[in-house]
Amino acid sequence: MLTDGRISRIDVTKNTKITTVSGAKIGDTESRIKSLYPGKIQVTPHKYVKGGHYLTFISKEPLYKNYRVVFETDGKRVTQYRAGKLPEVEFVERCS
């Protein structure tokens, strides 16, 4: 996603081997995500997937206070994720 000509968000979807620096990836369980980022995951209900969640990584480092990684789950496993700056990273719908 671009905002004013700058990258503001990256979405990782479908079958891919792309991981975060900590090794999180599509297909990981919710518990694995929480274990990779202990004390840094905020869990909220998914807007469209019944029983699903948004697992939002919030860094404790001041330098990254305006950035997030949002993992979407079906209630058990990560189905896709995105990383970027606020507020774009929290938009539920992607630009098309």
mmCIF file as gemmi writes it, N, C-alpha and C atoms, coordinates in Angstrom:
data_model
loop_
_atom_site.group_PDB
_atom_site.id
_atom_site.type_symbol
_atom_site.label_atom_id
_atom_site.label_alt_id
_atom_site.label_comp_id
_atom_site.label_asym_id
_atom_site.label_entity_id
_atom_site.label_seq_id
_atom_site.pdbx_PDB_ins_code
_atom_site.Cartn_x
_atom_site.Cartn_y
_atom_site.Cartn_z
_atom_site.occupancy
_atom_site.B_iso_or_equiv
_atom_site.pdbx_formal_charge
_atom_site.auth_seq_id
_atom_site.auth_asym_id
_atom_site.pdbx_PDB_model_num
ATOM 1 N N . MET Axp A 1 ? 0.855 -1.165 0 1 0 ? 1 A 1
ATOM 2 C CA . MET Axp A 1 ? 0 0 0 1 0 ? 1 A 1
ATOM 3 C C . MET Axp A 1 ? 0.9 1.226 0 1 0 ? 1 A 1
ATOM 4 N N . LEU Axp A 2 ? 0.551 2.193 -0.832 1 0 ? 2 A 1
ATOM 5 C CA . LEU Axp A 2 ? 1.285 3.445 -0.9 1 0 ? 2 A 1
ATOM 6 C C . LEU Axp A 2 ? 0.456 4.573 -0.303 1 0 ? 2 A 1
ATOM 7 N N . THR Axp A 3 ? 1.12 5.463 0.404 1 0 ? 3 A 1
ATOM 8 C CA . THR Axp A 3 ? 0.508 6.675 0.926 1 0 ? 3 A 1
ATOM 9 C C . THR Axp A 3 ? 1.416 7.828 0.536 1 0 ? 3 A 1
ATOM 10 N N . ASP Axp A 4 ? 0.88 8.747 -0.237 1 0 ? 4 A 1
ATOM 11 C CA . ASP Axp A 4 ? 1.676 9.878 -0.719 1 0 ? 4 A 1
ATOM 12 C C . ASP Axp A 4 ? 2.97 9.417 -1.388 1 0 ? 4 A 1
ATOM 13 N N . GLY Axp A 5 ? 2.868 8.325 -2.171 1 0 ? 5 A 1
ATOM 14 C CA . GLY Axp A 5 ? 4.01 7.829 -2.921 1 0 ? 5 A 1
ATOM 15 C C . GLY Axp A 5 ? 5.04 7.053 -2.125 1 0 ? 5 A 1
ATOM 16 N N . ARG Axp A 6 ? 4.739 6.76 -0.853 1 0 ? 6 A 1
ATOM 17 C CA . ARG Axp A 6 ? 5.671 6.001 -0.011 1 0 ? 6 A 1
ATOM 18 C C . ARG Axp A 6 ? 5.005 4.713 0.451 1 0 ? 6 A 1
ATOM 19 N N . ILE Axp A 7 ? 5.793 3.655 0.601 1 0 ? 7 A 1
ATOM 20 C CA . ILE Axp A 7 ? 5.252 2.385 1.089 1 0 ? 7 A 1
ATOM 21 C C . ILE Axp A 7 ? 4.831 2.572 2.544 1 0 ? 7 A 1
ATOM 22 N N . SER Axp A 8 ? 3.558 2.252 2.82 1 0 ? 8 A 1
ATOM 23 C CA . SER Axp A 8 ? 3.052 2.384 4.189 1 0 ? 8 A 1
ATOM 24 C C . SER Axp A 8 ? 2.66 1.037 4.78 1 0 ? 8 A 1
ATOM 25 N N . ARG Axp A 9 ? 2.519 0.034 3.904 1 0 ? 9 A 1
ATOM 26 C CA . ARG Axp A 9 ? 2.064 -1.272 4.384 1 0 ? 9 A 1
ATOM 27 C C . ARG Axp A 9 ? 2.405 -2.343 3.355 1 0 ? 9 A 1
ATOM 28 N N . ILE Axp A 10 ? 2.751 -3.523 3.875 1 0 ? 10 A 1
ATOM 29 C CA . ILE Axp A 10 ? 3.011 -4.704 3.047 1 0 ? 10 A 1
ATOM 30 C C . ILE Axp A 10 ? 2.082 -5.811 3.533 1 0 ? 10 A 1
ATOM 31 N N . ASP Axp A 11 ? 1.37 -6.465 2.62 1 0 ? 11 A 1
ATOM 32 C CA . ASP Axp A 11 ? 0.492 -7.589 2.954 1 0 ? 11 A 1
ATOM 33 C C . ASP Axp A 11 ? 1.106 -8.886 2.458 1 0 ? 11 A 1
ATOM 34 N N . VAL Axp A 12 ? 1.101 -9.91 3.307 1 0 ? 12 A 1
ATOM 35 C CA . VAL Axp A 12 ? 1.596 -11.235 2.941 1 0 ? 12 A 1
ATOM 36 C C . VAL Axp A 12 ? 0.395 -12.163 2.96 1 0 ? 12 A 1
ATOM 37 N N . THR Axp A 13 ? 0.053 -12.697 1.787 1 0 ? 13 A 1
ATOM 38 C CA . THR Axp A 13 ? -1.132 -13.539 1.656 1 0 ? 13 A 1
ATOM 39 C C . THR Axp A 13 ? -0.803 -14.807 0.882 1 0 ? 13 A 1
ATOM 40 N N . LYS Axp A 14 ? -1.702 -15.739 0.93 1 0 ? 14 A 1
ATOM 41 C CA . LYS Axp A 14 ? -1.619 -16.993 0.178 1 0 ? 14 A 1
ATOM 42 C C . LYS Axp A 14 ? -0.431 -17.847 0.6 1 0 ? 14 A 1
ATOM 43 N N . ASN Axp A 15 ? -0.16 -18.848 -0.202 1 0 ? 15 A 1
ATOM 44 C CA . ASN Axp A 15 ? 0.93 -19.785 0.106 1 0 ? 15 A 1
ATOM 45 C C . ASN Axp A 15 ? 2.262 -19.146 -0.236 1 0 ? 15 A 1
ATOM 46 N N . THR Axp A 16 ? 3.039 -18.851 0.78 1 0 ? 16 A 1
ATOM 47 C CA . THR Axp A 16 ? 4.34 -18.234 0.578 1 0 ? 16 A 1
ATOM 48 C C . THR Axp A 16 ? 5.281 -18.69 1.682 1 0 ? 16 A 1
ATOM 49 N N . LYS Axp A 17 ? 6.54 -18.575 1.432 1 0 ? 17 A 1
ATOM 50 C CA . LYS Axp A 17 ? 7.536 -18.939 2.438 1 0 ? 17 A 1
ATOM 51 C C . LYS Axp A 17 ? 8.078 -17.699 3.148 1 0 ? 17 A 1
ATOM 52 N N . ILE Axp A 18 ? 7.482 -16.541 2.888 1 0 ? 18 A 1
ATOM 53 C CA . ILE Axp A 18 ? 7.923 -15.299 3.519 1 0 ? 18 A 1
ATOM 54 C C . ILE Axp A 18 ? 7.621 -15.354 5.01 1 0 ? 18 A 1
ATOM 55 N N . THR Axp A 19 ? 8.625 -15.013 5.82 1 0 ? 19 A 1
ATOM 56 C CA . THR Axp A 19 ? 8.469 -14.998 7.279 1 0 ? 19 A 1
ATOM 57 C C . THR Axp A 19 ? 8.855 -13.621 7.823 1 0 ? 19 A 1
ATOM 58 N N . THR Axp A 20 ? 8.464 -13.372 9.056 1 0 ? 20 A 1
ATOM 59 C CA . THR Axp A 20 ? 8.946 -12.181 9.75 1 0 ? 20 A 1
ATOM 60 C C . THR Axp A 20 ? 10.372 -12.449 10.216 1 0 ? 20 A 1
ATOM 61 N N . VAL Axp A 21 ? 11.029 -11.436 10.731 1 0 ? 21 A 1
ATOM 62 C CA . VAL Axp A 21 ? 12.39 -11.607 11.266 1 0 ? 21 A 1
ATOM 63 C C . VAL Axp A 21 ? 12.408 -12.667 12.361 1 0 ? 21 A 1
ATOM 64 N N . SER Axp A 22 ? 11.32 -12.757 13.131 1 0 ? 22 A 1
ATOM 65 C CA . SER Axp A 22 ? 11.234 -13.738 14.224 1 0 ? 22 A 1
ATOM 66 C C . SER Axp A 22 ? 10.822 -15.125 13.74 1 0 ? 22 A 1
ATOM 67 N N . GLY Axp A 23 ? 10.499 -15.27 12.455 1 0 ? 23 A 1
ATOM 68 C CA . GLY Axp A 23 ? 10.142 -16.569 11.902 1 0 ? 23 A 1
ATOM 69 C C . GLY Axp A 23 ? 8.659 -16.848 11.814 1 0 ? 23 A 1
ATOM 70 N N . ALA Axp A 24 ? 7.798 -15.875 12.132 1 0 ? 24 A 1
ATOM 71 C CA . ALA Axp A 24 ? 6.347 -16.074 12.026 1 0 ? 24 A 1
ATOM 72 C C . ALA Axp A 24 ? 5.949 -16.16 10.558 1 0 ? 24 A 1
ATOM 73 N N . LYS Axp A 25 ? 4.956 -17.023 10.294 1 0 ? 25 A 1
ATOM 74 C CA . LYS Axp A 25 ? 4.542 -17.22 8.897 1 0 ? 25 A 1
ATOM 75 C C . LYS Axp A 25 ? 3.09 -17.668 8.819 1 0 ? 25 A 1
ATOM 76 N N . ILE Axp A 26 ? 2.56 -17.637 7.61 1 0 ? 26 A 1
ATOM 77 C CA . ILE Axp A 26 ? 1.218 -18.151 7.36 1 0 ? 26 A 1
ATOM 78 C C . ILE Axp A 26 ? 1.21 -19.631 7.725 1 0 ? 26 A 1
ATOM 79 N N . GLY Axp A 27 ? 0.158 -20.047 8.43 1 0 ? 27 A 1
ATOM 80 C CA . GLY Axp A 27 ? 0.036 -21.437 8.864 1 0 ? 27 A 1
ATOM 81 C C . GLY Axp A 27 ? 0.437 -21.639 10.318 1 0 ? 27 A 1
ATOM 82 N N . ASP Axp A 28 ? 1.158 -20.681 10.908 1 0 ? 28 A 1
ATOM 83 C CA . ASP Axp A 28 ? 1.519 -20.793 12.325 1 0 ? 28 A 1
ATOM 84 C C . ASP Axp A 28 ? 0.271 -20.752 13.194 1 0 ? 28 A 1
ATOM 85 N N . THR Axp A 29 ? 0.336 -21.413 14.342 1 0 ? 29 A 1
ATOM 86 C CA . THR Axp A 29 ? -0.775 -21.379 15.287 1 0 ? 29 A 1
ATOM 87 C C . THR Axp A 29 ? -0.764 -20.05 16.048 1 0 ? 29 A 1
ATOM 88 N N . GLU Axp A 30 ? -1.913 -19.725 16.606 1 0 ? 30 A 1
ATOM 89 C CA . GLU Axp A 30 ? -2.002 -18.519 17.43 1 0 ? 30 A 1
ATOM 90 C C . GLU Axp A 30 ? -1.022 -18.613 18.599 1 0 ? 30 A 1
ATOM 91 N N . SER Axp A 31 ? -0.896 -19.785 19.194 1 0 ? 31 A 1
ATOM 92 C CA . SER Axp A 31 ? 0.008 -19.928 20.339 1 0 ? 31 A 1
ATOM 93 C C . SER Axp A 31 ? 1.466 -19.724 19.926 1 0 ? 31 A 1
ATOM 94 N N . ARG Axp A 32 ? 1.833 -20.142 18.723 1 0 ? 32 A 1
ATOM 95 C CA . ARG Axp A 32 ? 3.21 -19.914 18.261 1 0 ? 32 A 1
ATOM 96 C C . ARG Axp A 32 ? 3.487 -18.419 18.109 1 0 ? 32 A 1
ATOM 97 N N . ILE Axp A 33 ? 2.533 -17.68 17.545 1 0 ? 33 A 1
ATOM 98 C CA . ILE Axp A 33 ? 2.715 -16.235 17.384 1 0 ? 33 A 1
ATOM 99 C C . ILE Axp A 33 ? 2.901 -15.586 18.753 1 0 ? 33 A 1
ATOM 100 N N . LYS Axp A 34 ? 2.061 -15.979 19.703 1 0 ? 34 A 1
ATOM 101 C CA . LYS Axp A 34 ? 2.172 -15.412 21.058 1 0 ? 34 A 1
ATOM 102 C C . LYS Axp A 34 ? 3.508 -15.772 21.703 1 0 ? 34 A 1
ATOM 103 N N . SER Axp A 35 ? 4.027 -16.958 21.412 1 0 ? 35 A 1
ATOM 104 C CA . SER Axp A 35 ? 5.308 -17.36 21.998 1 0 ? 35 A 1
ATOM 105 C C . SER Axp A 35 ? 6.49 -16.646 21.335 1 0 ? 35 A 1
ATOM 106 N N . LEU Axp A 36 ? 6.352 -16.296 20.069 1 0 ? 36 A 1
ATOM 107 C CA . LEU Axp A 36 ? 7.421 -15.565 19.382 1 0 ? 36 A 1
ATOM 108 C C . LEU Axp A 36 ? 7.522 -14.121 19.855 1 0 ? 36 A 1
ATOM 109 N N . TYR Axp A 37 ? 6.393 -13.577 20.306 1 0 ? 37 A 1
ATOM 110 C CA . TYR Axp A 37 ? 6.327 -12.174 20.737 1 0 ? 37 A 1
ATOM 111 C C . TYR Axp A 37 ? 5.697 -12.086 22.131 1 0 ? 37 A 1
ATOM 112 N N . PRO Axp A 38 ? 6.326 -12.667 23.141 1 0 ? 38 A 1
ATOM 113 C CA . PRO Axp A 38 ? 5.712 -12.705 24.473 1 0 ? 38 A 1
ATOM 114 C C . PRO Axp A 38 ? 5.439 -11.308 25.039 1 0 ? 38 A 1
ATOM 115 N N . GLY Axp A 39 ? 4.202 -11.124 25.493 1 0 ? 39 A 1
ATOM 116 C CA . GLY Axp A 39 ? 3.801 -9.858 26.092 1 0 ? 39 A 1
ATOM 117 C C . GLY Axp A 39 ? 3.628 -8.713 25.123 1 0 ? 39 A 1
ATOM 118 N N . LYS Axp A 40 ? 3.701 -9.008 23.82 1 0 ? 40 A 1
ATOM 119 C CA . LYS Axp A 40 ? 3.622 -7.936 22.82 1 0 ? 40 A 1
ATOM 120 C C . LYS Axp A 40 ? 2.487 -8.138 21.821 1 0 ? 40 A 1
ATOM 121 N N . ILE Axp A 41 ? 1.597 -9.096 22.072 1 0 ? 41 A 1
ATOM 122 C CA . ILE Axp A 41 ? 0.495 -9.387 21.152 1 0 ? 41 A 1
ATOM 123 C C . ILE Axp A 41 ? -0.829 -8.943 21.769 1 0 ? 41 A 1
ATOM 124 N N . GLN Axp A 42 ? -1.562 -8.137 21.014 1 0 ? 42 A 1
ATOM 125 C CA . GLN Axp A 42 ? -2.916 -7.73 21.398 1 0 ? 42 A 1
ATOM 126 C C . GLN Axp A 42 ? -3.882 -8.554 20.549 1 0 ? 42 A 1
ATOM 127 N N . VAL Axp A 43 ? -4.836 -9.228 21.184 1 0 ? 43 A 1
ATOM 128 C CA . VAL Axp A 43 ? -5.789 -10.084 20.47 1 0 ? 43 A 1
ATOM 129 C C . VAL Axp A 43 ? -7.136 -9.379 20.397 1 0 ? 43 A 1
ATOM 130 N N . THR Axp A 44 ? -7.682 -9.279 19.174 1 0 ? 44 A 1
ATOM 131 C CA . THR Axp A 44 ? -9.006 -8.7 18.971 1 0 ? 44 A 1
ATOM 132 C C . THR Axp A 44 ? -9.789 -9.585 18.006 1 0 ? 44 A 1
ATOM 133 N N . PRO Axp A 45 ? -11.124 -9.537 18.047 1 0 ? 45 A 1
ATOM 134 C CA . PRO Axp A 45 ? -11.934 -10.369 17.158 1 0 ? 45 A 1
ATOM 135 C C . PRO Axp A 45 ? -11.773 -9.947 15.695 1 0 ? 45 A 1
ATOM 136 N N . HIS Axp A 46 ? -11.818 -10.925 14.814 1 0 ? 46 A 1
ATOM 137 C CA . HIS Axp A 46 ? -11.752 -10.662 13.369 1 0 ? 46 A 1
ATOM 138 C C . HIS Axp A 46 ? -13.072 -10.069 12.915 1 0 ? 46 A 1
ATOM 139 N N . LYS Axp A 47 ? -13.005 -9.095 12.023 1 0 ? 47 A 1
ATOM 140 C CA . LYS Axp A 47 ? -14.218 -8.416 11.558 1 0 ? 47 A 1
ATOM 141 C C . LYS Axp A 47 ? -15.085 -9.305 10.668 1 0 ? 47 A 1
ATOM 142 N N . TYR Axp A 48 ? -14.468 -10.21 9.899 1 0 ? 48 A 1
ATOM 143 C CA . TYR Axp A 48 ? -15.214 -11.002 8.924 1 0 ? 48 A 1
ATOM 144 C C . TYR Axp A 48 ? -15.207 -12.506 9.17 1 0 ? 48 A 1
ATOM 145 N N . VAL Axp A 49 ? -14.262 -13.019 9.937 1 0 ? 49 A 1
ATOM 146 C CA . VAL Axp A 49 ? -14.131 -14.467 10.136 1 0 ? 49 A 1
ATOM 147 C C . VAL Axp A 49 ? -14.64 -14.822 11.532 1 0 ? 49 A 1
ATOM 148 N N . LYS Axp A 50 ? -15.762 -15.535 11.576 1 0 ? 50 A 1
ATOM 149 C CA . LYS Axp A 50 ? -16.332 -15.933 12.857 1 0 ? 50 A 1
ATOM 150 C C . LYS Axp A 50 ? -15.329 -16.818 13.604 1 0 ? 50 A 1
ATOM 151 N N . GLY Axp A 51 ? -15.014 -16.438 14.838 1 0 ? 51 A 1
ATOM 152 C CA . GLY Axp A 51 ? -14.043 -17.174 15.643 1 0 ? 51 A 1
ATOM 153 C C . GLY Axp A 51 ? -12.601 -16.784 15.361 1 0 ? 51 A 1
ATOM 154 N N . GLY Axp A 52 ? -12.39 -15.987 14.322 1 0 ? 52 A 1
ATOM 155 C CA . GLY Axp A 52 ? -11.041 -15.558 13.955 1 0 ? 52 A 1
ATOM 156 C C . GLY Axp A 52 ? -10.574 -14.388 14.791 1 0 ? 52 A 1
ATOM 157 N N . HIS Axp A 53 ? -9.289 -14.092 14.68 1 0 ? 53 A 1
ATOM 158 C CA . HIS Axp A 53 ? -8.689 -13.019 15.471 1 0 ? 53 A 1
ATOM 159 C C . HIS Axp A 53 ? -7.706 -12.198 14.645 1 0 ? 53 A 1
ATOM 160 N N . TYR Axp A 54 ? -7.448 -11.019 15.157 1 0 ? 54 A 1
ATOM 161 C CA . TYR Axp A 54 ? -6.301 -10.221 14.734 1 0 ? 54 A 1
ATOM 162 C C . TYR Axp A 54 ? -5.325 -10.309 15.907 1 0 ? 54 A 1
ATOM 163 N N . LEU Axp A 55 ? -4.12 -10.765 15.638 1 0 ? 55 A 1
ATOM 164 C CA . LEU Axp A 55 ? -3.056 -10.792 16.641 1 0 ? 55 A 1
ATOM 165 C C . LEU Axp A 55 ? -2.095 -9.678 16.248 1 0 ? 55 A 1
ATOM 166 N N . THR Axp A 56 ? -2.112 -8.598 17 1 0 ? 56 A 1
ATOM 167 C CA . THR Axp A 56 ? -1.328 -7.423 16.639 1 0 ? 56 A 1
ATOM 168 C C . THR Axp A 56 ? -0.079 -7.323 17.496 1 0 ? 56 A 1
ATOM 169 N N . PHE Axp A 57 ? 1.068 -7.36 16.823 1 0 ? 57 A 1
ATOM 170 C CA . PHE Axp A 57 ? 2.348 -7.176 17.506 1 0 ? 57 A 1
ATOM 171 C C . PHE Axp A 57 ? 2.571 -5.686 17.705 1 0 ? 57 A 1
ATOM 172 N N . ILE Axp A 58 ? 2.785 -5.296 18.966 1 0 ? 58 A 1
ATOM 173 C CA . ILE Axp A 58 ? 3.057 -3.909 19.323 1 0 ? 58 A 1
ATOM 174 C C . ILE Axp A 58 ? 4.408 -3.867 20.023 1 0 ? 58 A 1
ATOM 175 N N . SER Axp A 59 ? 5.384 -3.266 19.37 1 0 ? 59 A 1
ATOM 176 C CA . SER Axp A 59 ? 6.737 -3.183 19.922 1 0 ? 59 A 1
ATOM 177 C C . SER Axp A 59 ? 6.762 -2.286 21.152 1 0 ? 59 A 1
ATOM 178 N N . LYS Axp A 60 ? 7.621 -2.632 22.082 1 0 ? 60 A 1
ATOM 179 C CA . LYS Axp A 60 ? 7.809 -1.822 23.294 1 0 ? 60 A 1
ATOM 180 C C . LYS Axp A 60 ? 8.883 -0.748 23.07 1 0 ? 60 A 1
ATOM 181 N N . GLU Axp A 61 ? 9.571 -0.808 21.922 1 0 ? 61 A 1
ATOM 182 C CA . GLU Axp A 61 ? 10.633 0.146 21.628 1 0 ? 61 A 1
ATOM 183 C C . GLU Axp A 61 ? 10.046 1.449 21.077 1 0 ? 61 A 1
ATOM 184 N N . PRO Axp A 62 ? 10.385 2.586 21.676 1 0 ? 62 A 1
ATOM 185 C CA . PRO Axp A 62 ? 9.842 3.873 21.235 1 0 ? 62 A 1
ATOM 186 C C . PRO Axp A 62 ? 10.063 4.161 19.749 1 0 ? 62 A 1
ATOM 187 N N . LEU Axp A 63 ? 11.171 3.7 19.195 1 0 ? 63 A 1
ATOM 188 C CA . LEU Axp A 63 ? 11.477 3.922 17.79 1 0 ? 63 A 1
ATOM 189 C C . LEU Axp A 63 ? 10.395 3.343 16.873 1 0 ? 63 A 1
ATOM 190 N N . TYR Axp A 64 ? 9.742 2.259 17.313 1 0 ? 64 A 1
ATOM 191 C CA . TYR Axp A 64 ? 8.746 1.568 16.49 1 0 ? 64 A 1
ATOM 192 C C . TYR Axp A 64 ? 7.317 1.783 16.959 1 0 ? 64 A 1
ATOM 193 N N . LYS Axp A 65 ? 7.072 2.821 17.741 1 0 ? 65 A 1
ATOM 194 C CA . LYS Axp A 65 ? 5.744 3.041 18.317 1 0 ? 65 A 1
ATOM 195 C C . LYS Axp A 65 ? 4.653 3.256 17.276 1 0 ? 65 A 1
ATOM 196 N N . ASN Axp A 66 ? 5 3.679 16.07 1 0 ? 66 A 1
ATOM 197 C CA . ASN Axp A 66 ? 4 3.928 15.031 1 0 ? 66 A 1
ATOM 198 C C . ASN Axp A 66 ? 3.915 2.81 13.996 1 0 ? 66 A 1
ATOM 199 N N . TYR Axp A 67 ? 4.429 1.636 14.342 1 0 ? 67 A 1
ATOM 200 C CA . TYR Axp A 67 ? 4.431 0.49 13.424 1 0 ? 67 A 1
ATOM 201 C C . TYR Axp A 67 ? 3.818 -0.733 14.089 1 0 ? 67 A 1
ATOM 202 N N . ARG Axp A 68 ? 3.246 -1.628 13.285 1 0 ? 68 A 1
ATOM 203 C CA . ARG Axp A 68 ? 2.616 -2.843 13.793 1 0 ? 68 A 1
ATOM 204 C C . ARG Axp A 68 ? 2.807 -3.976 12.79 1 0 ? 68 A 1
ATOM 205 N N . VAL Axp A 69 ? 2.659 -5.203 13.288 1 0 ? 69 A 1
ATOM 206 C CA . VAL Axp A 69 ? 2.49 -6.389 12.452 1 0 ? 69 A 1
ATOM 207 C C . VAL Axp A 69 ? 1.166 -6.981 12.894 1 0 ? 69 A 1
ATOM 208 N N . VAL Axp A 70 ? 0.259 -7.197 11.94 1 0 ? 70 A 1
ATOM 209 C CA . VAL Axp A 70 ? -1.074 -7.716 12.246 1 0 ? 70 A 1
ATOM 210 C C . VAL Axp A 70 ? -1.228 -9.084 11.585 1 0 ? 70 A 1
ATOM 211 N N . PHE Axp A 71 ? -1.384 -10.119 12.416 1 0 ? 71 A 1
ATOM 212 C CA . PHE Axp A 71 ? -1.595 -11.475 11.934 1 0 ? 71 A 1
ATOM 213 C C . PHE Axp A 71 ? -3.097 -11.745 11.955 1 0 ? 71 A 1
ATOM 214 N N . GLU Axp A 72 ? -3.665 -12.176 10.842 1 0 ? 72 A 1
ATOM 215 C CA . GLU Axp A 72 ? -5.083 -12.557 10.798 1 0 ? 72 A 1
ATOM 216 C C . GLU Axp A 72 ? -5.169 -14.074 10.933 1 0 ? 72 A 1
ATOM 217 N N . THR Axp A 73 ? -6.12 -14.536 11.765 1 0 ? 73 A 1
ATOM 218 C CA . THR Axp A 73 ? -6.263 -15.981 11.956 1 0 ? 73 A 1
ATOM 219 C C . THR Axp A 73 ? -7.702 -16.421 11.726 1 0 ? 73 A 1
ATOM 220 N N . ASP Axp A 74 ? -7.864 -17.723 11.575 1 0 ? 74 A 1
ATOM 221 C CA . ASP Axp A 74 ? -9.194 -18.329 11.481 1 0 ? 74 A 1
ATOM 222 C C . ASP Axp A 74 ? -9.655 -18.798 12.864 1 0 ? 74 A 1
ATOM 223 N N . GLY Axp A 75 ? -8.943 -18.392 13.879 1 0 ? 75 A 1
ATOM 224 C CA . GLY Axp A 75 ? -9.213 -18.818 15.255 1 0 ? 75 A 1
ATOM 225 C C . GLY Axp A 75 ? -8.193 -19.824 15.738 1 0 ? 75 A 1
ATOM 226 N N . LYS Axp A 76 ? -7.45 -20.39 14.791 1 0 ? 76 A 1
ATOM 227 C CA . LYS Axp A 76 ? -6.426 -21.38 15.131 1 0 ? 76 A 1
ATOM 228 C C . LYS Axp A 76 ? -5.084 -21.055 14.496 1 0 ? 76 A 1
ATOM 229 N N . ARG Axp A 77 ? -5.104 -20.753 13.194 1 0 ? 77 A 1
ATOM 230 C CA . ARG Axp A 77 ? -3.86 -20.552 12.45 1 0 ? 77 A 1
ATOM 231 C C . ARG Axp A 77 ? -3.858 -19.232 11.683 1 0 ? 77 A 1
ATOM 232 N N . VAL Axp A 78 ? -2.653 -18.718 11.433 1 0 ? 78 A 1
ATOM 233 C CA . VAL Axp A 78 ? -2.484 -17.491 10.663 1 0 ? 78 A 1
ATOM 234 C C . VAL Axp A 78 ? -2.851 -17.755 9.208 1 0 ? 78 A 1
ATOM 235 N N . THR Axp A 79 ? -3.727 -16.91 8.674 1 0 ? 79 A 1
ATOM 236 C CA . THR Axp A 79 ? -4.152 -17.039 7.278 1 0 ? 79 A 1
ATOM 237 C C . THR Axp A 79 ? -3.49 -15.993 6.382 1 0 ? 79 A 1
ATOM 238 N N . GLN Axp A 80 ? -3.094 -14.883 6.967 1 0 ? 80 A 1
ATOM 239 C CA . GLN Axp A 80 ? -2.364 -13.828 6.267 1 0 ? 80 A 1
ATOM 240 C C . GLN Axp A 80 ? -1.85 -12.842 7.314 1 0 ? 80 A 1
ATOM 241 N N . TYR Axp A 81 ? -0.929 -11.987 6.903 1 0 ? 81 A 1
ATOM 242 C CA . TYR Axp A 81 ? -0.467 -10.958 7.83 1 0 ? 81 A 1
ATOM 243 C C . TYR Axp A 81 ? 0.003 -9.74 7.061 1 0 ? 81 A 1
ATOM 244 N N . ARG Axp A 82 ? 0.15 -8.651 7.789 1 0 ? 82 A 1
ATOM 245 C CA . ARG Axp A 82 ? 0.584 -7.405 7.179 1 0 ? 82 A 1
ATOM 246 C C . ARG Axp A 82 ? 1.46 -6.64 8.17 1 0 ? 82 A 1
ATOM 247 N N . ALA Axp A 83 ? 2.317 -5.797 7.627 1 0 ? 83 A 1
ATOM 248 C CA . ALA Axp A 83 ? 3.203 -4.987 8.454 1 0 ? 83 A 1
ATOM 249 C C . ALA Axp A 83 ? 3.244 -3.589 7.862 1 0 ? 83 A 1
ATOM 250 N N . GLY Axp A 84 ? 3.347 -2.603 8.752 1 0 ? 84 A 1
ATOM 251 C CA . GLY Axp A 84 ? 3.434 -1.243 8.255 1 0 ? 84 A 1
ATOM 252 C C . GLY Axp A 84 ? 3.212 -0.226 9.331 1 0 ? 84 A 1
ATOM 253 N N . LYS Axp A 85 ? 2.956 0.993 8.876 1 0 ? 85 A 1
ATOM 254 C CA . LYS Axp A 85 ? 2.813 2.1 9.811 1 0 ? 85 A 1
ATOM 255 C C . LYS Axp A 85 ? 1.34 2.381 10.092 1 0 ? 85 A 1
ATOM 256 N N . LEU Axp A 86 ? 1.136 3.062 11.213 1 0 ? 86 A 1
ATOM 257 C CA . LEU Axp A 86 ? -0.209 3.485 11.581 1 0 ? 86 A 1
ATOM 258 C C . LEU Axp A 86 ? -0.584 4.722 10.773 1 0 ? 86 A 1
ATOM 259 N N . PRO Axp A 87 ? -1.799 4.885 10.347 1 0 ? 87 A 1
ATOM 260 C CA . PRO Axp A 87 ? -2.953 4.038 10.62 1 0 ? 87 A 1
ATOM 261 C C . PRO Axp A 87 ? -3.172 2.95 9.564 1 0 ? 87 A 1
ATOM 262 N N . GLU Axp A 88 ? -2.423 3.009 8.442 1 0 ? 88 A 1
ATOM 263 C CA . GLU Axp A 88 ? -2.685 2.121 7.306 1 0 ? 88 A 1
ATOM 264 C C . GLU Axp A 88 ? -2.652 0.637 7.659 1 0 ? 88 A 1
ATOM 265 N N . VAL Axp A 89 ? -1.737 0.229 8.53 1 0 ? 89 A 1
ATOM 266 C CA . VAL Axp A 89 ? -1.602 -1.188 8.87 1 0 ? 89 A 1
ATOM 267 C C . VAL Axp A 89 ? -2.846 -1.739 9.562 1 0 ? 89 A 1
ATOM 268 N N . GLU Axp A 90 ? -3.632 -0.869 10.176 1 0 ? 90 A 1
ATOM 269 C CA . GLU Axp A 90 ? -4.836 -1.326 10.875 1 0 ? 90 A 1
ATOM 270 C C . GLU Axp A 90 ? -6.097 -1.306 9.995 1 0 ? 90 A 1
ATOM 271 N N . PHE Axp A 91 ? -5.985 -0.794 8.759 1 0 ? 91 A 1
ATOM 272 C CA . PHE Axp A 91 ? -7.141 -0.825 7.863 1 0 ? 91 A 1
ATOM 273 C C . PHE Axp A 91 ? -7.483 -2.279 7.562 1 0 ? 91 A 1
ATOM 274 N N . VAL Axp A 92 ? -8.758 -2.652 7.745 1 0 ? 92 A 1
ATOM 275 C CA . VAL Axp A 92 ? -9.181 -4.03 7.511 1 0 ? 92 A 1
ATOM 276 C C . VAL Axp A 92 ? -9.205 -4.342 6.026 1 0 ? 92 A 1
ATOM 277 N N . GLU Axp A 93 ? -9.721 -3.433 5.222 1 0 ? 93 A 1
ATOM 278 C CA . GLU Axp A 93 ? -9.78 -3.65 3.78 1 0 ? 93 A 1
ATOM 279 C C . GLU Axp A 93 ? -8.501 -3.122 3.133 1 0 ? 93 A 1
ATOM 280 N N . ARG Axp A 94 ? -8.008 -3.884 2.174 1 0 ? 94 A 1
ATOM 281 C CA . ARG Axp A 94 ? -6.847 -3.425 1.42 1 0 ? 94 A 1
ATOM 282 C C . ARG Axp A 94 ? -7.311 -2.521 0.3 1 0 ? 94 A 1
ATOM 283 N N . CYS Axp A 95 ? -6.406 -1.717 -0.221 1 0 ? 95 A 1
ATOM 284 C CA . CYS Axp A 95 ? -6.752 -0.922 -1.39 1 0 ? 95 A 1
ATOM 285 C C . CYS Axp A 95 ? -6.84 -1.872 -2.581 1 0 ? 95 A 1
ATOM 286 N N . SER Axp A 96 ? -7.632 -1.504 -3.576 1 0 ? 96 A 1
ATOM 287 C CA . SER Axp A 96 ? -7.747 -2.403 -4.742 1 0 ? 96 A 1
ATOM 288 C C . SER Axp A 96 ? -7.557 -1.652 -6.024 1 0 ? 96 A 1
